[in-house]
Amino acid sequence: MNVPIELSFDISMPKGPYKNLVFERAAKLDKICDYLSSCRVAIEERQKHMESGNPFRVRIKLTVPAGHELVARSEPGEGNMHDDLSVVINRTFDAVERRLKKLMEKQRGEVKRHPAQETVGIVTKVFTERGYGFLKNDMDEEIYFHENSVLNGEFDRIHEGTVVRFVARMGEEGLQASTIQIMGKPGSKQP
């Protein structure tokens, strides 16, 4: 993970397995958004003798540039009183992951799709280890794209010659492709 996790525990049981789970789930968030500013996770055990609901409080706070804070929490008394702490941690991470995906879609302009603005192109260069590549449109213009612009996290499926549908936008350094959707591989029949 690019951003260190700030993790705090206030529980009476061994922390090791839960610490590992937190780091695994945080690494998944880092794959969704590789430019998180911070990730804070607090896990507490509250009243031991509750009549209903689990005794754990889990709070996750993510900071995403430009000034976005995403928070998810599970409070004591929510869910089944026999829920294991790992269930509560996963449920809280699921909630913050949904919020992060929604924010990423919004930042990438994927919320509303306008087929009239989409065009078809062919990938000409891919720098997998660096997370970017170039494609050409029907006017033979070379257009930059970043792995975060590829829908459904399918950047690893893109190779030279892959046919894609995309929306071209003017970026700081020229034309850039966003909302890239794979349409076909080299030599395949196009839909």
Backbone torsions as a table, in degrees:
resi	resn	phi	psi	omega
1	MET	NA	136.6	-179.0
2	ASN	-71.1	-34.6	-177.5
3	VAL	-103.4	129.9	178.6
4	PRO	-65.7	144.4	179.4
5	ILE	-89.8	131.7	172.2
6	GLU	-96.3	112.0	-173.6
7	LEU	-121.6	128.1	176.6
8	SER	-127.8	138.8	-179.9
9	PHE	-120.3	141.4	168.9
10	ASP	-140.7	69.8	-178.5
11	ILE	-133.2	158.3	-176.6
12	SER	-92.8	-4.1	-177.0
13	MET	-104.1	168.7	178.3
14	PRO	-58.2	137.7	-173.5
15	LYS	-91.4	-21.4	-172.6
16	GLY	-47.3	-57.6	-177.2
17	PRO	-63.5	-33.2	-178.8
18	TYR	-75.4	-34.7	176.0
19	LYS	-62.7	-44.8	178.0
20	ASN	-61.0	-42.5	179.2
21	LEU	-61.7	-43.6	179.6
22	VAL	-60.3	-44.8	-178.8
23	PHE	-67.2	-36.8	176.9
24	GLU	-63.6	-46.5	-178.0
25	ARG	-69.0	-35.9	178.3
26	ALA	-66.8	-36.0	177.3
27	ALA	-63.0	-34.5	177.0
28	LYS	-66.2	-38.7	177.0
29	LEU	-63.9	-37.8	-179.7
30	ASP	-64.8	-29.6	176.7
31	LYS	-72.8	-30.5	178.4
32	ILE	-73.6	-42.1	-179.8
33	CYS	-138.2	105.0	-175.6
34	ASP	-85.0	12.2	178.2
35	TYR	-128.6	35.9	174.2
36	LEU	-61.1	140.3	178.0
37	SER	-84.8	-37.9	180.0
38	SER	-157.0	156.5	176.4
39	CYS	-140.8	111.2	-179.3
40	ARG	-115.0	129.7	179.8
41	VAL	-127.7	125.9	177.2
42	ALA	-121.8	129.5	-179.3
43	ILE	-125.8	124.7	-178.1
44	GLU	-132.1	151.7	174.4
45	GLU	-111.3	123.6	-178.5
46	ARG	-101.9	-157.1	-174.9
47	GLN	-35.5	123.6	-177.2
48	LYS	-71.9	-31.4	-173.1
49	HIS	-114.8	65.0	178.3
50	MET	-86.8	151.3	179.9
51	GLU	-83.2	-27.6	179.5
52	SER	-149.9	156.5	177.8
53	GLY	78.5	162.1	-178.8
54	ASN	-77.6	158.1	-177.6
55	PRO	-90.7	12.9	-172.7
56	PHE	-107.5	145.7	171.5
57	ARG	-117.8	125.0	176.7
58	VAL	-124.8	127.8	-179.8
59	ARG	-129.0	129.3	178.8
60	ILE	-123.3	130.0	178.5
61	LYS	-128.8	121.6	177.2
62	LEU	-111.1	142.8	172.6
63	THR	-117.0	126.1	-178.0
64	VAL	-123.3	131.1	175.5
65	PRO	-59.4	145.8	-0.8
66	ALA	-97.9	88.5	172.6
67	GLY	77.6	23.6	178.9
68	HIS	-95.8	134.6	173.5
69	GLU	-120.2	127.3	178.3
70	LEU	-115.1	128.4	-177.5
71	VAL	-128.2	137.2	172.0
72	ALA	-135.2	144.1	-179.7
73	ARG	-148.8	148.9	170.4
74	SER	-118.6	126.3	-175.9
75	GLU	-102.2	154.3	175.2
76	PRO	-57.1	139.9	179.6
77	GLY	97.5	-13.3	177.8
78	GLU	-88.2	148.8	176.7
79	GLY	75.4	-163.4	-178.2
80	ASN	-83.9	138.7	-178.0
81	MET	-66.8	-13.1	179.4
82	HIS	-101.8	9.0	177.5
83	ASP	-63.0	130.9	174.5
84	ASP	-69.6	153.8	179.7
85	LEU	-57.9	-35.6	179.4
86	SER	-62.2	-34.9	177.2
87	VAL	-65.2	-43.4	-179.8
88	VAL	-65.8	-42.0	178.2
89	ILE	-61.3	-48.3	179.9
90	ASN	-61.3	-41.6	179.9
91	ARG	-62.3	-39.9	-179.5
92	THR	-71.1	-41.9	176.4
93	PHE	-64.3	-37.4	177.0
94	ASP	-58.6	-42.1	-178.8
95	ALA	-65.9	-45.5	-178.9
96	VAL	-70.8	-31.2	177.7
97	GLU	-64.8	-42.8	176.8
98	ARG	-60.1	-42.6	179.5
99	ARG	-65.7	-39.5	179.7
100	LEU	-66.5	-42.9	178.3
101	LYS	-61.2	-41.5	179.1
102	LYS	-63.4	-42.8	177.9
103	LEU	-64.4	-43.0	-179.7
104	MET	-62.9	-41.5	177.0
105	GLU	-60.9	-41.9	-179.9
106	LYS	-66.0	-43.6	179.9
107	GLN	-65.1	-31.7	-179.6
108	ARG	-87.0	-2.8	-179.7
109	GLY	75.9	26.3	-176.3
110	GLU	-92.6	-3.5	-175.1
111	VAL	-64.8	-47.6	177.3
112	LYS	-113.7	128.7	179.1
113	ARG	-108.3	135.5	179.8
114	HIS	-120.8	97.1	-176.7
115	PRO	-53.3	-29.2	-179.4
116	ALA	-66.2	-25.5	-180.0
117	GLN	-87.4	-13.0	-177.3
118	GLU	-80.1	149.2	177.1
119	THR	-137.1	167.3	-179.1
120	VAL	-107.5	142.5	178.4
121	GLY	-147.6	175.0	179.1
122	ILE	-124.1	131.6	179.3
123	VAL	-69.5	128.6	-178.1
124	THR	-107.7	-29.8	179.6
125	LYS	-145.4	140.1	176.1
126	VAL	-135.3	128.0	176.3
127	PHE	-112.8	81.6	-172.1
128	THR	-56.3	-46.9	-176.6
129	GLU	-67.3	-21.4	179.0
130	ARG	-99.7	-11.0	174.9
131	GLY	78.6	31.1	176.7
132	TYR	-152.0	174.4	178.5
133	GLY	-167.4	-172.5	179.3
134	PHE	-135.1	150.8	175.6
135	LEU	-138.0	165.4	177.4
136	LYS	-120.2	140.0	176.6
137	ASN	-92.9	-174.3	-177.2
138	ASP	-69.5	-11.8	177.2
139	MET	-97.9	11.6	177.6
140	ASP	63.2	29.4	176.0
141	GLU	-89.7	135.5	176.2
142	GLU	-84.2	127.7	-174.2
143	ILE	-126.1	129.4	178.7
144	TYR	-74.5	147.0	168.7
145	PHE	-144.6	151.0	178.6
146	HIS	-107.9	153.7	-178.8
147	GLU	-58.3	-30.1	179.1
148	ASN	-69.6	-14.0	179.4
149	SER	-85.7	-8.5	-179.4
150	VAL	-86.8	123.0	-176.7
151	LEU	-64.7	153.0	174.5
152	ASN	60.1	22.7	178.1
153	GLY	60.2	33.4	-174.3
154	GLU	-98.9	24.2	-179.9
155	PHE	-56.0	-38.6	-177.4
156	ASP	-67.9	-12.0	177.2
157	ARG	-89.4	-7.5	-176.7
158	ILE	-88.5	132.7	177.3
159	HIS	-137.6	169.6	176.1
160	GLU	-58.1	132.7	-179.8
161	GLY	95.1	-7.8	178.3
162	THR	-67.2	133.0	178.1
163	VAL	-89.4	130.5	-177.1
164	VAL	-132.8	157.0	170.8
165	ARG	-108.8	138.1	-175.9
166	PHE	-153.9	170.1	173.1
167	VAL	-115.3	128.4	179.3
168	ALA	-91.9	134.2	178.6
169	ARG	-134.0	151.0	177.0
170	MET	-82.0	122.5	177.7
171	GLY	-103.8	-172.7	-179.3
172	GLU	-63.4	-32.4	-176.7
173	GLU	-115.5	24.9	178.2
174	GLY	120.7	-164.3	-176.5
175	LEU	-67.4	135.1	178.2
176	GLN	-132.8	147.9	178.0
177	ALA	-95.8	138.8	174.8
178	SER	-132.6	171.5	-178.8
179	THR	42.6	55.7	-177.4
180	ILE	-81.3	128.8	178.7
181	GLN	-123.7	128.5	179.5
182	ILE	-70.8	130.1	178.2
183	MET	-107.4	-33.6	-178.4
184	GLY	-171.8	162.1	177.9
185	LYS	-97.8	163.2	177.6
186	PRO	-55.0	131.5	177.9
187	GLY	83.9	-4.8	179.2
188	SER	-89.8	156.7	176.8
189	LYS	-76.5	136.0	-176.9
190	GLN	-80.9	146.0	179.1
191	PRO	-65.7	NA	NA
